[in-house]
Amino acid sequence: MGNNILAGKRGVIFGALDSNSIAWKIAEKCHEEGAVMTLTNTPVSLRFGKLSELGEQLGAKIIPADATNMEDLEKLFTESMEELGGKLDFVLHSIGMSLNVRKGRHYTDLKYEWMHKTFDISAMSFHRVMQSLWKLDAMNDWSSIVALTYIAAQRTFPDYNEMAESKALLESFARSFGYFFGSEKNVRVNTISQSPTMTTAGSGIKGFEEFFNYAHKMSPLGNASAEDCASYCAMLFSDYTRMVTMQNLYHDGGFSNMGMNPAILDMPTNVNEMQK
Ligand SMILES: NC(=O)c1ccc[n+]([C@@H]2O[C@H](COP(=O)([O-])OP(=O)(O)OC[C@H]3O[C@@H](n4cnc5c(N)ncnc54)[C@H](O)[C@@H]3O)[C@@H](O)[C@H]2O)c1
């Protein structure tokens, strides 16, 4: 049961594909916390995914939009404000796709047309979303914009491939646009750096299951689930975090501050034993 921390708030949620999607759980949580929202995804994913089920469940209108297309975005935000009855209080960017990852290209042998597409979909789309919201003056005072990211932006995770650079760019857009949104419109912009999570995008990464287990063992609290991410995100959309902006916030059970966890080593932890 929710605590109504988003009562009276209006938002737009990008990126719910099926019930495993992190955005799906976030939409459910926002609804539970009293918010109203519109849901959006690409026309193709609306055909193959399950978003209409979520729309029915939450009584939320679905508005198709490709986040790399400015006309689609303008239409989405204009229609959302009409549907919801005013300016927006929160927007979630939960979008990622890399053809090089999908097609199993090695990092030392990437196709640049695909890399362009990856950056456009996974990172530049965040700037596009914010630029569109800015030009339409669609965000309320003290509203909140959040995008999902991953720690490969800061550290090397070889199989994450070009998505690492994509996330670095995404996080930088949050800081740079966060400055303008903060100082001119009292709007905050943050990224949540989430644990590995079993979703369509996540499981597309080579060796994902092994890595998921590794991260789970490495993190003192274990991997953060999509449901936990949803609660954290709802808090970031709420008035309890009015002064938090331009931050990359780790939501990872402690993984990001670990150096070594003995639990992960299949070897003696006693130094004397190791020297034998
Ligand atoms: N799953 C993980 O391990 C993990 C960890 C950290 C961060 N993330 C991030 O979380 C976000 C959501 O991913 P997810 O794991 O829930 O997977 P997902 O596959 O459920 O979601 C990705 C979404 O991006 C949408 N999308 C792709 N191209 C688009 C476009 N052009 N326009 C609009 N939408 C488009 C897809 O339709 C899909 O709904 C991504 O940014 C991902 O990088 C995921």
The ligand as an SDF file (V2000), in Angstrom:
LIG
                    3D

 44 48  0  0  0  0  0  0  0  0999 V2000
   18.2480   -4.0220  -16.7170 N   0  0  0  0  0  0  0  0  0  0  0  0
   19.3620   -3.5980  -16.1710 C   0  0  0  0  0  0  0  0  0  0  0  0
   20.2270   -4.3810  -15.7340 O   0  0  0  0  0  0  0  0  0  0  0  0
   19.6020   -2.1080  -16.0210 C   0  0  0  0  0  0  0  0  0  0  0  0
   20.5390   -1.6430  -15.0750 C   0  0  0  0  0  0  0  0  0  0  0  0
   20.7730   -0.2680  -14.9710 C   0  0  0  0  0  0  0  0  0  0  0  0
   20.0860    0.6180  -15.8160 C   0  0  0  0  0  0  0  0  0  0  0  0
   19.1740    0.1180  -16.7260 N   0  0  0  0  0  0  0  0  0  0  0  0
   18.4960    1.0800  -17.5960 C   0  0  0  0  0  0  0  0  0  0  0  0
   17.1140    1.0590  -17.3250 O   0  0  0  0  0  0  0  0  0  0  0  0
   16.4140    1.5470  -18.4670 C   0  0  0  0  0  0  0  0  0  0  0  0
   15.2470    0.6050  -18.7850 C   0  0  0  0  0  0  0  0  0  0  0  0
   15.7020   -0.6470  -19.2020 O   0  0  0  0  0  0  0  0  0  0  0  0
   15.0530   -2.0160  -18.7300 P   0  0  0  0  0  0  0  0  0  0  0  0
   16.1550   -2.8090  -18.1340 O   0  0  0  0  0  0  0  0  0  0  0  0
   13.8140   -1.7940  -17.9450 O   0  0  0  0  0  0  0  0  0  0  0  0
   14.7360   -2.7520  -20.1190 O   0  0  0  0  0  0  0  0  0  0  0  0
   13.4830   -2.6760  -21.1360 P   0  0  0  0  0  0  0  0  0  0  0  0
   13.9520   -3.3880  -22.3350 O   0  0  0  0  0  0  0  0  0  0  0  0
   12.2760   -3.1780  -20.4620 O   0  0  0  0  0  0  0  0  0  0  0  0
   13.3200   -1.1110  -21.4320 O   0  0  0  0  0  0  0  0  0  0  0  0
   14.0020   -0.4230  -22.4550 C   0  0  0  0  0  0  0  0  0  0  0  0
   12.9480    0.4060  -23.1610 C   0  0  0  0  0  0  0  0  0  0  0  0
   13.5040    1.3170  -24.1220 O   0  0  0  0  0  0  0  0  0  0  0  0
   12.4920    1.4710  -25.1110 C   0  0  0  0  0  0  0  0  0  0  0  0
   13.0100    2.1030  -26.3310 N   0  0  0  0  0  0  0  0  0  0  0  0
   13.9520    1.6190  -27.1850 C   0  0  0  0  0  0  0  0  0  0  0  0
   14.1110    2.4720  -28.2250 N   0  0  0  0  0  0  0  0  0  0  0  0
   13.2750    3.5310  -27.9990 C   0  0  0  0  0  0  0  0  0  0  0  0
   12.9960    4.7370  -28.6950 C   0  0  0  0  0  0  0  0  0  0  0  0
   13.6120    5.0450  -29.8530 N   0  0  0  0  0  0  0  0  0  0  0  0
   12.0650    5.5780  -28.1910 N   0  0  0  0  0  0  0  0  0  0  0  0
   11.4260    5.2980  -27.0290 C   0  0  0  0  0  0  0  0  0  0  0  0
   11.6590    4.1750  -26.3140 N   0  0  0  0  0  0  0  0  0  0  0  0
   12.5680    3.2930  -26.7950 C   0  0  0  0  0  0  0  0  0  0  0  0
   12.0700    0.0110  -25.3620 C   0  0  0  0  0  0  0  0  0  0  0  0
   10.8970   -0.0980  -26.1290 O   0  0  0  0  0  0  0  0  0  0  0  0
   11.9370   -0.4650  -23.9260 C   0  0  0  0  0  0  0  0  0  0  0  0
   10.6400   -0.2300  -23.4290 O   0  0  0  0  0  0  0  0  0  0  0  0
   17.4600    1.6490  -19.5940 C   0  0  0  0  0  0  0  0  0  0  0  0
   17.9390    2.9730  -19.6720 O   0  0  0  0  0  0  0  0  0  0  0  0
   18.5570    0.7370  -19.0920 C   0  0  0  0  0  0  0  0  0  0  0  0
   19.8150    1.0370  -19.6450 O   0  0  0  0  0  0  0  0  0  0  0  0
   18.9130   -1.2150  -16.8320 C   0  0  0  0  0  0  0  0  0  0  0  0
  1  2  1  0
  2  3  2  0
  2  4  1  0
  4  5  1  0
  4 44  2  0
  5  6  2  0
  6  7  1  0
  7  8  2  0
  8  9  1  0
  8 44  1  0
  9 10  1  0
  9 42  1  0
 10 11  1  0
 11 12  1  0
 11 40  1  0
 12 13  1  0
 13 14  1  0
 14 15  2  0
 14 16  1  0
 14 17  1  0
 17 18  1  0
 18 19  2  0
 18 20  1  0
 18 21  1  0
 21 22  1  0
 22 23  1  0
 23 24  1  0
 23 38  1  0
 24 25  1  0
 25 26  1  0
 25 36  1  0
 26 27  1  0
 26 35  1  0
 27 28  2  0
 28 29  1  0
 29 30  1  0
 29 35  2  0
 30 31  1  0
 30 32  2  0
 32 33  1  0
 33 34  2  0
 34 35  1  0
 36 37  1  0
 36 38  1  0
 38 39  1  0
 40 41  1  0
 40 42  1  0
 42 43  1  0
M  CHG  2   8   1  16  -1
M  END
$$$$
